[in-house]
């Protein structure tokens, strides 16, 4: 594991704000929780008596379930907020809702919202720790962290690797968080997709922009296949799903064009037959289910750290 001092933040809002050492420290903490789980120790007490409230204003399955389970494994109580059945449907403001949850005793707010910057806004109006679970097309820090954890597990390192992010970069908060973290940790980052979804402006963040997937496959160590976010598109940005799949879908043929140890990642939910084929999603190069497993460890690490608690190393 990578040695560093500590993580001294009350919130996790964006990986753009963290240092290389802080990112490594979170991953090291997640590794400890993963080791505990592998040894059969699932429950911890670092958040006993702490209330973690989840405010999800966008649909979520993996992230919401993962944060909730992570909180309970740390000993916390959890409260799930649903906008459709709350006073927000009666006109209550988002900030009023958050303040009421804090008044009930919530010490941590896990927030997903379609408007970028919403988690940051909450830090100005409540005393709770705020964890960003995805804000619009801005960032999704814990998704990128679990991607990094999976790469580090499989490859043993991140520095010096070439990682391709393929697909809908324009609308992807996952891409933004990955770019910030991968670049800070010393990886080469290639963004690949149609010009309408991957513009040259991304080069200002130190990335390479390419539009031909077949051309880059032989030179990459990791391919992270991003979901086409049809719900965020206001107009068609490519002629058809069939054409997109023909040019950018990960098929077994494309897996074989890459290196033998090519690692395939994909943040859920995956669209089989759009971004990748079933045989690729379930194949030996895929670490998609490992990402889900690692997401639990990462979120345990984050929830503990924003409340000032580090994981206890596993004793043999």
Secondary structure as GFF3:
##gff-version 3
##sequence-region A 1 316
A	DSSP	three_ten_helix	15	17	.	.	.	ID=ss1
A	DSSP	alpha_helix	20	38	.	.	.	ID=ss2
A	DSSP	beta_strand	51	56	.	.	.	ID=ss3
A	DSSP	alpha_helix	62	73	.	.	.	ID=ss4
A	DSSP	beta_strand	77	82	.	.	.	ID=ss5
A	DSSP	three_ten_helix	83	85	.	.	.	ID=ss6
A	DSSP	three_ten_helix	87	90	.	.	.	ID=ss7
A	DSSP	alpha_helix	94	103	.	.	.	ID=ss8
A	DSSP	beta_strand	106	113	.	.	.	ID=ss9
A	DSSP	alpha_helix	118	123	.	.	.	ID=ss10
A	DSSP	beta_strand	129	135	.	.	.	ID=ss11
A	DSSP	alpha_helix	141	155	.	.	.	ID=ss12
A	DSSP	beta_strand	162	166	.	.	.	ID=ss13
A	DSSP	alpha_helix	173	184	.	.	.	ID=ss14
A	DSSP	beta_strand	188	192	.	.	.	ID=ss15
A	DSSP	three_ten_helix	200	205	.	.	.	ID=ss16
A	DSSP	beta_strand	208	210	.	.	.	ID=ss17
A	DSSP	alpha_helix	213	217	.	.	.	ID=ss18
A	DSSP	beta_strand	222	225	.	.	.	ID=ss19
A	DSSP	three_ten_helix	230	232	.	.	.	ID=ss20
A	DSSP	alpha_helix	241	248	.	.	.	ID=ss21
A	DSSP	alpha_helix	252	257	.	.	.	ID=ss22
A	DSSP	beta_strand	263	265	.	.	.	ID=ss23
A	DSSP	alpha_helix	278	281	.	.	.	ID=ss24
A	DSSP	alpha_helix	288	306	.	.	.	ID=ss25
###
